[in-house]
């Protein structure tokens, strides 16, 4: 009994001591460290397995080490690079680690803690000669990833070139890093900008077709950094944690694990050197990741379109009613959501909405829910016009005849107006759904792992563009073909039997 009491006493006094031994930063909430990353930059952060949905790499290992250091759980959120800092600002995550360079322009709005040295490099086809400086790119097309700081850096270089009466650099921006590299492999662009660690890690993937033509000594691109929201206490806590991991050798062990030396076992597949890999293509077709992506795409399209129909029917009925404030508001609603690009609506709902409405910052507001809301509102604006036109096509004489037969308002709509309007609305409604099914691919920019996003992750992992995009193409073709067949069946089922009418 004495031993039990003594053990309880020791545990009670030891718990505060343990809690005080680790300086827990304020951005860790409810025992969870939330990380935002864009997993397309090996070896910093990328998808290493065909059916895996958890990133790996230097940044992921470092984040796990930090979570262990603070005795908390790590939650990883993958997203488009352009959405990393809006997500951090919107408190959707507490830490950004994605092979992001430490830049003064970023430190004006966020705190940065460096953890690894790096250097910016210019990569071009193997036939291109080395250059001595960025000014040698004058007049050339250079590819960069959208959302990174490389475009702004090249714009500053262009200002210098213009003052020297030289041609500016043509800057081409692409949504993902693998798309950037592909443009140089296809020789659409002369070179691309990246960091030395990525190029070293991708050497096997690039099949010796490109090489580094300049290792730039730019002071703004010498360190990778972890980014958090502005807070001196949190910055110091993160700096101490990184310093502790460096001091006890954990950080060096992580770097050694992802060694960039030639022949390292962690290097990615060497690929197939330009021959279509049928095995990888068929593996993708039957992989769980592609099946899940296709199911998510189909589920999002069905949910969004069903919601849009529910929203649009009463709106269409009201738009044909008497003029008033409500009718004016509905017209504005239709105009607004038809005028604004769908991609902009997605980004607004996912990144901007949490800025002024804190309730959307919580974990319940998932990428699927954000895409569902955005696509439903967007689709309802188009569906309103379809339904309104279909309702207006019903002859007013039929409504008058129904009233003469003693039918009430709801009976007229149920037995006279809706059945005839359905025949008119059905073809454009299914066509609109097919368009929506393809529009769901835009949700990849808000980290929803739908079909296109899965294909992009696999391309970034293996650089087999043709095989994985072809697999995604097959899934889209099968889904669209299925609904085209459904459309034809429904048109026959609900259409007028013209021949039978003529016989009478």
N, C-alpha and C positions, 0 to 999 in steps of 0.2 A: 504493500500500500504506500509506504514511504517512497519507494522508487517511482511509482506512478505519479505521485504528487510532484516529486522532484523533476521528472521528465516534462510534465505540463508546465511547471514554472520556468524551466529552461527554454521551452519552445515559445513562451510568451515574451520573454525578455530578448530572445534571439531574433524574433521576427522584426521588431523595429530596427535592430542593428543591421539586418540584411537589407531592409528597405532603404536605410540611409546610406548603405555602401554603394548603391547605384543611383546616380542622379538621373531620375526619369524625366525626360523632356515633356513639355506640355502638349506636344502634338500627338502623343500616344494616349488614346482614349479607350477606356474599358478593357485594358489589357491587350489592345490590338495595335500593331504598327501597320498602316496601310501604305502600300507602295504603288506608285504609278510608273509604268514603263512601256516602251514601244519595242517589242521583241523582234527587231529586224536588223540588229547591229551586232553580229558576232565579232569577237567573243564576249562582248559586254553584256548583251541581253538578246536572246533568240530562242526559237523553238527547235529543240534538238531531235524530237521523235515524231514520227508520222501521226500517231494517234494521241499524242500528248497535248494537253491544253495549259500546262504550267511552264513558264519560261525558265531558261537556265542561263548560266554565264557568270561573268565576274560580278556584275552588279547584283544579281540575284543571290549569289553566295554571300556577298558583303551584307546585303539586307538581312539575310537569315542570321548572320553572325551578330548583327546589331540587335535583332530581336532576341537572340539568346542572351546577349550581354545585358539587356534590360529585363529579361525574364518575361517577355510578352510573346504573343502570337503574331505571325506575319501573314498579312492578307495582300495578295498581288492582284492588281488590276491592269490588264493590258489594253492599250488604246493607241490611236493614231498619234504621231509625234506632235502634231499641231495642237492636240488637245491636252498635252501633259500639264503645261503651266496654267491654262484655264481651270483644269481639274484641281490643281493645287490651290489656286486662288479661291475656288469655290468650296474648299474644304472637303472635296470628295476623296482626297488622299492626303497623307501627312508628309510624304517624302517622294521626291522624284529622283530616280536613278536609272539612266538610260543612255549611258555613254555621252553625257552632256558636258560640253566644254565650259570651263569657268570664264564668264565674260562680264566685264564691268556693266554692260548694258542690262544684263539679267540681274545683277546684284543691286540695281537700283530698286527693284521691286521684290526681290527674294534674297534670302541668305544662302550662301554657298560654302560648302566645306570640301576642299580638295582631298583626293585620296589616291590619285594615280597620275603619273606624268605621261604625256602624249605629245604628238606633233601632227600638224596638218600636212597632208600630202596631196599632190596633184597626180592623178593616174590617167594614162593614155594608152592607146594601142601600142603593142610592142615595137611597131615600126616607127613610132614617133621618137624623135631625138629629145634628149634631156633639155630642160630650159633652165635659165639662171635666175629667173624671178617671175612674179605674177604678171608683170607688164608684157612678158613674152606671149601671153594668151590673147593679146590684142587681136580683135577680129575673129576669134575662134568661138565656137559654140561649146559651152561648158555646162554640164548637168549637175544639179544639186537637189537634195531632198527638200520638198516644201516644208516650211515651218522651222527649218534650221536657220542658223545665223549666217550660213555661207553666202546666201543671196545678198544680204546687206553688206557683207565684207566685199563681195565682188562689185557691188554698186559704188562703194567708196573707191575701189581700185579704178572703176570707170571714170570717176571724177578726175582722178590724177591723169588718166590717159587722155581725156578730152583736153585738159589744160596743156598737154604736150602735143596736141593736134594728131593724135593717133586714134585708130578705130576702137570703139568700146568692145568689151567682152559681151558676147550674146549669152544671156543667162537663161537656161531652160530648167524649169522646176517640175519635179515629178513627186507623186504622193508617197512613194516608198523607196528605201535605199536600194532594193534589188532592181526596181525599175530604173533607177539612176544608172546603175552599173550596166544594165542591159542596153541602154542607149549607146554606150561606148562600145560594147561588144558588137552591136549592129552598125557601128560607125556612123550613127546619126549625129553624135556629138564627138568633139575632138577629145574631151577629157572630162573627168568628174573629180569633185573635191570630197575628201573623206579624212579619216584619221589613220595613222600608221598601223594601229593594232588591228583594225578591220581588214586592211589590205593584206597584212601578213597572214591573218587567219583564213582569208579567202583564196590564197594562192592556188590551192588544189582545185577549187571550184572554177577558177578563171582559166584553167587549162593553158597557162602560159601565154595568153593572148594579149595581156596588158602588163604594164610595169609602171613603177613610180618614176615620173620625170622631174619632180621637184619635191623636196622636203622643206617646206616653208618654215622659217624661223619667226613665226608670228607670235608675239607675246600674249595675244588673246587666246591662243589655242595650244597652251602648254600643259594644261591640267584638266582631268576629268573631275567633276564635282558633284556632290549630293546637294539637292536644293530643298529648302523648306520655306515656310512663310516667315516673314520678318518677325524676329523675336530674339533679342540678345541672349536671354537665358537658354532658349532652345538651341541657338547656334553654339553656345559654349558647351552645352551638354552633348551635342552631336560631335563637336570637335574632340571633346575628351574621350568619347566612346571610340571614334576612329583612331585616336592616338593610342588608346589602350589596346585595340586590336592590332595596331601596327607594332606596338612595343612587345607584345607577347608572341609575335610571329604569325598570328592568324591571317593578317592581311597579306603577308608575303607568301603564305601557303596557298591562299586563293589565287594569287597571281601566278605562282609556279604551276598550279593545277591547270591553268589555262595558258600554259607556256606557248609562245609563238615560234619556238624553234622548229626548224624543218624536220619533218618526219614525226612530229608529236602525235600521239595516239588520239588526242582530242580534236584534231583537225577534221573538218567535215569531209564528206564523200568527194572523191576526185571526179565523179561524174562520168559522162560517156563521150565527151568530146564532139558533140554535134549530131550524134545518131539518135533517132527517136527511141527512147527506152520503153518498149512495150510492156515490160514487166512492171515498171513504176507506174505506167498509165493504168494498167488493170488493177494494180494494188490500190491505187487511189480510188478507183471506181468502187471497190469493195471495202474500203477502209471505214472504220467507225467514225473517224473525224469528218469525212465527206458525207456520210449518211446523217450524222447529227447536224451538220451544216445545212443540208438539204431539208431536213425535217424542220429545223428552226426557220429557214426561209419560207417554207410553205405555211408553217404555223403563224408566222408574223403576217404574211399576206392575207390569210383567211381571217385572222382576228381583226386586222385593220380594215379590211373591206366590209366585214359584217358590221363593225362599229360605224363605219361611214354610212352604210345603208340606213341603219337605225337613226342616225343623226339627220340624214338628208331627206327622208320621207316627210316628216312634219315641216321641215324648212321649205320643201317644194310646195306643199299645200298652202303654207302661209304666204309664199311669194306670189301666188295666184290670187290672193285675197285682196282686201281693200288696202289702199295706201295708208301708211302710218309710220310711226317711229320704229316699230319692230321690223316692218318690211324694209325700211332704209338700212337698219342695222344688219339684216340678213344679206342684203345686197353688198354691203361693205365687206362682210365676212367672206362671201363668195369671191369678190374681187381680190381681196387681200391674199387669200390662200392660193388663188390661181396665179397671182402675179409674182409672188415670192418663190424663188427656186426651192425645190424640195430639200436639197442639201443644206441650204442656209437655214431652213426651218428645223432640220435635225440638229444642226450645231447650236442653234439658239436654244432649243428645248434642253439639250444635254449640258451645254457649257454656260449659257447666259442666264437661264432660268434660276439656277441655284444662287446666283449672285445677289438677286433682290428678293428671293423667296427661300429662306433657310430650310424650310421643310423638305425641299428637294435635294438637300445635301446628304440625307441619311441613306443607309445601305439599302433600304427598300426601293429606292429609285434606281432601278437597274437599267442597263442599256436596252434591254428588250422592252421595258415599260416606256422608256423615253421614245424609242422608235415607234412603238404602238400608238402613243399619243400623237406624235408628229405626223405619221403616215395616215392615221385615221382622220385628223383634222384636214390634212391636205386632200385626201381622197374624197371626203364628204363634199368639198366645194365643187368638184367635178361631177359627183353623183347627183348633186342637187339639180344641176342643169339637165342631166339625163332624165331624171324623174319628172322635172317640171315640163320638159318637152313631151314626154310620154303622156302625162296627165292632160296637157293642152290638146293632144291629138284626138282625144275622145270627143265625138260629136256632141254638141250641147243639146241636140234634139233627143239623144238617148237619155240624157239626164231628165229632160222634161217628160219624156214618156214614162220613165220610172216613177216620177212624182205623180203622174196621172194615174198610175197603178196603185198609188197609196204607199209607196216605199218611203221609209224615213231616211234621214241623212246618212247614217252609218250603213244602212242596207244598200243604198245607192252606190256608195264607195265599194262595199264588199262584193256586190253581185254585178255591177255594171261598169264602174270606172276602173277599179283595180285590175280585173281580169283582162280588159282590153289594153290598158296601159302597160301591163306586164309584157304583152307580146311585142310592144314597141320598144320597151326599155331593155329587154333581155339581151339582144345582140351587143349593143354598146356597153352594157354593164359587164358582160363577160370579157369583152375586149379591154375594158378599163381594168378589170382584175388582172388580166395577163400583163398589162403594162405595170401594174402595181407589183406583181410578182418579181419582175425584173428590177423595179425601183428599190426593192428591199436591199439590193447590193450596196446602196449608199450607206446603209447602217454600219458598214465596216469601219467608217471613220469615227464612230463613237464606241468602238471596241466590242461590238456585237459579233460573235463568232458564227456568222451566217456563212453561206456557201462560198461566196467570193472571198471573204476574209480567211477562211480555211485554206483556199487555194493560194492566196498571197503568202500566208505563213509558210506553206510547204515550198513555195518558190524561193522565199528568202532563206529557207533552210538548205535547199539542195541546188538552187539555180537551174532547175529543170523547168523552164518556162512552158514549153510546148506541152509537156506531158500533163502537168497539173492543171493548166488552163483548159486543156482539151477535156480532162475529166470533169471539170466544172461545167464546161459547155454541154457535155452529154447530159448531165443532170438537169440543166435548164431546158434543154430540148425536150427531154422526156416529160417534165412537168408541164411545159407549155402545150405540148402535143396532147397530153391527157385532157387538159381543159378545153382545147379546141374540139376534141371529140365530144366532150360533155356539152359544149355549146351547140354543136350540130344536132345532138340528140334532143336537147331542150327546145331548140327551134322547131324540130319536127313534132315534138310532143305538144307544144303550146301554140304552134302556128295554125293559120286557117287552112282547112282542107278545101282548097279552091275547086278541085275537080268534083268533089262531092256536092259543093254548093251549086255548081253549074248544072249538075244532073237534075237537081230539084227545079 
